[in-house]
Amino acid sequence: MARKNGNRWFIASINGTDSDLDITIPVDRIDLASFNKGKLYTDSGDTETPWTVSTISSVPQKLSLLPRGGFVIVL
């Protein structure tokens, strides 16, 4: 799912299965003209540090989601 609020995009997905899931993000449907960096929040699979936060300079076209995991991108 992708939603825009003002100049900020929020892109998210969840994996509702018990196995890994590879997804493709349709970046051609999102207006990224003013995008220069953002944050990617993903499940780490680690119980002590459950989330990984990364600064990104481009939206990944493909992501692998952990079982019952997900991601959020804030641009």
Beta strands, then each sheet from edge to edge (+ up, - down):
strand 1: 2-5
strand 2: 8-14
strand 3: 21-24
strand 4: 38-43
strand 5: 51-56
strand 6: 62-65
strand 7: 70-74
sheet 1: 1+ 2- 7+ 4- 5+
sheet 2: 3+ 6-
end
